[in-house]
Amino acid sequence: MNSPVMKSPAEILKEIRPEFDFTASQDFIADGMLDSFDVVTLVAALDKTYGISILGTDIVPENFQNLQTIEALLRKNGVNL
Amino acid sequence: MNFTYRRKRIAGTFVVLPANERLFVEEMKNFNFPEARSLKLKEVMGYNKRRMVQPDVCVSDLAVFGMKQLFDRGLLKPEEVDALIVVTQTPDHLMPPTSNIIQGRLGLKQDTFCLDLNQACAGFVIGLMQAFMLLEQESVRKVVLVNADVLSRKASPKDRNIYPLIGDAASITVIERDVDDSVIHASLKMDGARHQALMIPAGGMRHPCTPETAVLEDVGDHNLRAKDHLYMDGSAIFNFVQVEIPPLIEGLLAHAGASLDSVDYVLCHQPNRFMLQKLADKMKVPYAKMPNNVVENFGNNSGATIPTSIALNLGGRVKENRCRVVLAGFGGGLTWSAMLMDLGKLAFCELIDYP
């Protein structure tokens, strides 16, 4: 499913909010780097990039706090990172 | 709670849409957000164009216009209206009921049961349930169900969470007894403990409108909103829909002894493209079976999205044939409702512009 040319979650985040350094935060939501609509945009981009459909019930702030939680969510959806 | 109705049918439906069309690409300049972010959101959420009333247009104006079309085209006689149900959260006045106002403006007979229901996005199914119950009475042969809201008048133009989504409309649906031995199943759930997730805080007796309630406040995420305006906790509503609707529909089908495969269409309320796609994915319903194009064409027009979807997507088919559908609405209250029924042959099914 994954391939070397695919964008990484960090690259996708950078496209959505280029003004932030997502490697420097452990809580994107609390630090004001992602609002609820950014999360929606991120989920749509992750779905499209990795050919998955993240469950609506998994679209909760805890899963989008930082790069580790996002990667864990992708693994749960069968993505090999 | 489960319900069963026998020998009832939808005779036809009109959806009245304000001719005034607004484009998201023009409106997004009002929001305090970079254009690139708004355009990404447009693609994901389905923001495109929507229909909005002029500031002086009320629910009764849209409903009277639509019902006059029914009368003028000979599809319904005024004297045949035994009951008039108006489902709205934006009544013309706090009192009297908007249904009475419509009755008076159309000169309907005094033997008309006029009833207002304060429901919105779940209101089409709830209105049908009420109509079916009225049709149990011998004196009631035809019920007109109006699902109408002018919520754009209660949305802050500076609130990106709400404003680009809202559309105005009125659906006019005629319900009658079915000569066939048809069976309709419905399920309904409500949770008032979560009522604050979707509400207009000021304007009722608990919190009357004052100059203070009209003041725009910074409510975060660069949005400005007053207490007079419609408020939605987007994350809570999204979660509510994803958690509650699949088991509601599963329970309905189990109650009816039917399967999803036996259903031609799942016609859900349409809040936005993303939410409905996620619901379809969760329920493993093919997108072709769950139409999702009302928001991009007309906006989320509250209790009228299901009849709008019927007219937009199935208008030709249900005038010629019957199809088996699940209807599902969800929204303020919180309220969620679903119905399994045969739809068609409808005598009329179309979208009409106001004025």
Interface residues (C-beta under 8 A of the other chain):
Chain A: I16 D35 S36 F37 D38 V40 T41 V43 A44 S53 L55 G56 T57 I59 V60 P61
Chain B: R37 K40 L41 E43 V44 M45 R160 N161 D221 G234 S235 F238 N239 V241 Q242 V243 F274 M275 K278 L279 D281 K282
